[in-house]
Amino acid sequence: RIHTSTASVAILPEVNEVDVDIRNDEIKIDTYRAGGADGQHVNTTCSAVRVTHVPTGIVVAIQDERSRHKEGPSARNKAKALSILYARLYELERSRAAASRSELQQDQIGSSDRSESIRTYNFPQDRVTDHRVGVTQHSIGVPQSCSSLTTHKVHFFSLPMFS
């Protein structure tokens, strides 16, 4: 009984950590009066912050902090909003890099269909065929009785390759 296996190989670059750099000219920061609970004070101070990343259109709005100090809540809300914006931009860049890598891999592997064969190693018939150039080479030197998978691996990688 003969078993047939297919192997697909893709060569991809190493995964690098994505770098997110937020420049001041790329963001727009607005302060406004918060709404909702906490009584009249929250409606009279500009403690809420909205940060917009202009190139991507990502908007982060924070109105968590409430304080009697002039710079307190707005500064803390701004720091929180910038931190959340950084996290969202980081995730966006990471997903873009993953999509690019996936596309590169798919381009190299294709559908892995049998019709996309590049090379066939036929050990029982002692031959190798390169389907791209249509060349078949016989007597590739595979021993008739290989006793272990390791032996097969050694001979497989030392088989003649077509350029």
N, C-alpha and C positions, 0 to 999 in steps of 0.2 A: 504494500500500500504506500502511495506517495503522498506526502503532505506538502502543501504549498503555503508559503508565508510571504507577506508583503511588508516591507519596511520603508518608511518615509523619513527623510532627513531634512532638517531646516537648520541653517546657520544664522544665528541671531546675535546682535551685539549684546554686550553685558548691560545689565540694567543699572542705570545711574540714578542716583537720588535726584528728584526734581528740585529745582531751585525757584523760589518765588520771590521776586523783588518788586515791592510796591513803591513807586516813585510818587512824590507829593503832587506832581502835575497830573497824575492819573486818577486822583481821588477828589471827590467833592464832599465837603463836610458841612452839614446843616444842623443848627440847633433850633429847637422849637419847644413850645409848651406841651408838656405831657398831658394826657387825658386819663380819665378813669378814676379809680379809687384814690385814697389818700387826701381827700378833702380839697379845700380851696387853695392850699399852698402849692400843690402840684400844678394848678392851672395858672399860677402867677409867675412862676420862674421858668426860664428856658433851660430845663435840665435834660430834656430828651435829645438824642443825637441820631442823625441819619447819615451814614457814610455810603457813598456811591462810587463804585469802581467804574469809571467812564468807559474804558476799552471793552469790558465784558458786560456792563450793565447790571452787575450784581449790586444789590442794595441791602444794607444791614441797618436796622433801626433798633435802638435800645432806649428804654425809659425806665430802668430799674431803680437807680439811685435817687434818693430824696434827701436833701440836706439844707440847712439854713445858711451854710457858707457859700460865698459867691462862686468860687471856682470848683467846689467839691463835686457835685453830682455830674456836671457836664464833663469834667475831665475824666472821671471814672467811667462814665458811659462811653466816652470817646475811646478810651483804652480798650474797653470790652468790645466795642464795635469793630475796631481795627484788628483785634485778635480773632474775632469771628470771621472777618473778611479775609484775613490771611489763611485761616483754615479752609475756607470755601475755595479760594484761589489755588491752594495747594492740592486739594482734592480734584479740582478741575484739571490742573496740569498733570496730575497722576493718571487720571482717566484718559486724557489725550495721549499720553505716552503709552499706556496699555493698549489703546486702540491702534496706534501706529505700529506697535510691536505685533499685535495680532494680525494686522493687515499684511505686514511683511512676511510673517509666518505662513499665512494663507496663500500668498503669492508664490512662495517657494514650494509648498506641499501640494497645492491644488486640491483635487478631490480624492487623491490617493487611489484612483480607479486603476484597474489592471491595464487599461489602455494607455495610461501614462507611464508605463514601464520604461526605465532607462537601461537597466542591465538585468539579465537573468543568469543566475548561476544554477546549472543543472548538474548536480553531483552524481546521480546514477549514470548519466551519459558522459560524464567527464568533459563538460563544455561550458563556456561562458559566451553569452551573446550581448552585444551592445546594440540596443534598438534604435539609438539616435543615428548611428552611421551604418547599421545593417551588417555588422561584421560578427562572425562567429568564430571562436577559437576552440579547437579540440585539444585533448591531452594537456589539461591544465595541472595535472599532477596531484589529484586528490586521492589519497589512499583508499582502497576498496573496503577495508575494515577499520573504521575509526571506532575506538572503544569508549570515548567520552566526548561530552559536549565541548570541553576545553580544547581537545584536539581539533574539532571542527572549527572552533573560533580561530585558532592559530593559522590553520590552512586557509580559512576564509579571508583573513586580512592579508595573507601573503599571495593571494591570487593575482594574476596579471590584470591590470586596469587599462582601459582604453582612454586615451586623452581626447 
